[in-house]
Amino acid sequence: MSLRICNFNHIDRAYGCTVAAAVAVEVRRRLVEALPATSHVMSGGADTLLASIGHGRDPDAESEAVEALFPVWLASFCSATLARPIATEAGPLGVWLSGDWAVGGREGEQIFPFGGPSIGHEADAAALYRADMALAVDVLPMLLAPRDGGTTESGRSLVLYWQPVIDGSGSGAVLYHEALCRLCDADGAMGSPGPLLLALERLGFVCALDRYVVSAVIDELEAVPGVTLAANVSAQSLSCTQSWSEILARLERRPDIARRLVWEITETALVADMNRAVAFVSRVKSLGCRIAIDDFGVGFASIRQLLIFSPDIIKIDRLFLDRAMLSVRDAGIFRQLVELARSFGAEVVAEGIETPAQAEFVRSCGASWQQGYLHARPSLTRLWRRGWAALIQPPGTAC
């Protein structure tokens, strides 16, 4: 087995070689502590550890057991390490480990692959990395090893608000309710998770947040039959296929839940491995889930990705609607975006509806599904738990 500290170079550039070396020492200590006494751990380089696990009396039988269970153990070890930031002279640091392994000459799939970008060489890149890490390490234990009711050491918590996507024609039909994550301070003040989300994407840790939110949305789906809900997932997380195994197994056991779950792919970050991402999306769709492309037209969203992912739902970013209300030219661009989205056979959602004029314009363009403050603001209230389930579009009828 080889275990690599994927953000070792990031730590080296941002904090210096002494801190990076101390991180490697602590990772080795944790690995030695976690492996059987018959194992041997050695260095494979500054950022890599090599380990061999000795066989017992029946090597063939043990090989079969290791081949079945070791990937699960290794993924758990990598996740647990990220959940327990390492204390250093520069402060606590989150460490992303990725593993490769082989049993009896057969190589297994890479475990816990890293989807984060490399750290830039710009003058302020190291300072930004340190700031991002300081923001992230407070929430990582909560995201990966929830405790104390889902609060951080500083008393902050993540709260899900809900906003419906509704039929703008006035029928009252609801396509689904989207879960919007908000960060609550210890004093109860609610803030945007935007800075945290971007920090986690730049660090390559955003999959931890995405899994936390998707799991919470599945909890709600299990609690209330009939409701359809959506969770935002960063495009960067699509490459971290191994880290989704528990959630995918959960959905496989409950196809009725999978059919009522929408994965909204946000593209504020690049897909690290497109082949892995495509395979993951195909797997999710095969379970019965629907795929939505969020904020289409901005960020890294592209027609190529529409072709590759074949989404069921395309959400047009509010930027285009705001501009469409200002000029004939931009109104034409919005209409073309709607037509493009519909040409893929997807349901089209217009975001950012705040005025009756915007709602009417969107309807005239052929986009009946709408989301925005005109119809409903994000709310802690779960309307479907108040007898509103009859207004929710039955699974399979809207898309």
Residue, then its C-alpha position, 0 to 999 in steps of 0.5 A: m500500500s502507498l499513502r500519499i499526502c495530496n496537499f503536501n506541496h500546498i502545505d510546504r509552499a504555504y507554511g514551509c518545509t518544517v511544518a510540512a515535514a511535521v505533518a508527514v511525521e504525524v501521518r506516519r504515526r497515525l498509520v502505524e497506530a492504525l495498522p496491525a503490529t505485523s505491518h511495516v511502514m517506510s518512507g516513499g518520499a517526502d509526501t508518500l508512505l509505503a506499508s506492507i501488511g504481513h500474512g497470517r497462516d493462510p495467505d490466500a484466505e487472508s488475501e481475499a479478506v483484505e481485498a474485500l475489506f481493505p478499501v473500506w478501511l483505507a477510505s475510512f482512515c483517509s476520511a478520519t485523518l481529514a476530520r482530525p486536523i493535525a496540530t502544528e506550530a502554524g496551527p491546525l491543518g487539514v490533510w487529504l490522504s489518497g491511497d493505492w493498494a495491491v493484494g496478490g499482485r492485483e492492484g485496486e482502485q485509487i482510494f480517496p482521490f484528491g480533486g483539488p487544484s494545485i497552489g498557485h505561485e502568485a505572491d498572495a497564493a500562500a496567504l490565501y491558502r492559509a486563510d482558507m485553511a483557517l476557515a476550513v479546519d473549524v468545520l471539517p470535524m463537524l462535516l466528517a465526524p458530526r458530534d454535539g448536534g452538528t456544531t463546530e468547536s467555535g459553536r458554529s453550525l450549518v443550517l439548511y434553508w429551503q426554497p421551492v422551484i414552482d410552476g410560474s403559470g400559477s398552477g401551484a405545482v412544485l418541481y422540488h425544494e432546493a436545500l440551501c446551506r447557511l452558516c450560523d454563528a455561535d450567537g445565532a447570526m446567520g451568514s452566507p456559506g459562500p466564503l466557506l464553500l469557495a475556501l473548501e473548493r480552493l483547498g480541494f476539500v469541498c466534497a466533505l461539505d457536499r456529502y454532509v448536505v446530501s446526507a442531510v437531504i436524504d434524511e429529510l426524504e426518508a422522514v417525509p414520503g412524497v416530497t422531492l428535494a435537491a442538494n447542491v454538489s460542487a463539480q469538483s466533488l464528482s471526481c471523489t467517487q470513492s468518498w460517495s460509496e456510503i451514500l450511493a449504497r444508501l440510495e441503492r437500498r432505497p430506490d424510492i428515495a433516489r427517485r425523489l433526490v435531485w443533484e444540483i451540480t454547481e460549477t464554480a470549480l473545474v472538474a478535476d477528472m472528467n472521466r470519473a465525473v461522467a462515471f459518477v453522474s451515470r451511476v447516480k442517474s442509474l439509481g433513479c436520481r435526477i441531475a440538474i446543472d445549476d447557474f448555467g451560463v456562468g462559471f465553468a458550465s459549458i455546452r460540452q458538459l451538457l452533452i456529457f452529463s445529459p442533465d434532466i434539469i437546467k437552471i439559467d443563472r439570474l445574471f441573464l434574466d437581470r440583463a434581459m430586463l435591460s435591453v432587447r439584445d440581452a432579452g434575445i440572449f435569454r430566449q436563446l439560452v432557454e431554447l438551447a436548454r430545451s433542445f437537450g430535452a431538459e426541464v428549464v428553470a429560470e433563477g432570480i425571479e423577483t418581480p411580476a414583469q420578470a415572471e411574465f417575461v420568463r413565461s413568454c420565453g417558454a420557461s415555466w419553472q421559476q425560482g426566486y423571491l417573488h414566489a418564495r424566499p429561502s426558509l427554515t420552514r419545511l412546508w411539506r410537513r405542514g400538509w403542503a405535500a399535495l402541491i408537490q409534483p409526483p416523482g416522474t411527472a415533472c421531468 
